[in-house]
Amino acid sequence: MQTKIKKWGNSLALRIPKLLALDANLKLNKLVDLSIDKGSIIITPIGEKEYSLGKLLEGVSENNLHGEFDTGAPIGKEIW
């Protein structure tokens, strides 16, 4: 598939056809990594990090655990 490089401000822009974007799992505003290998530009989608509660809680220790804190009196129609 061929496409043409265009100017976008002071940069160059490349439009990625829809079918190619779908096959590569590229979506609007998704982060990608650009690299060069032997004169070819490689575009690699950056996957979103997945977190699990267990993995996040592994970082909690006696040293970084904090207690409750007061946020002040209710201002609106809070039900607490």
Order of alpha helices (4+ residues) and beta strands (2+ residues): beta-beta-alpha-beta-beta-alpha
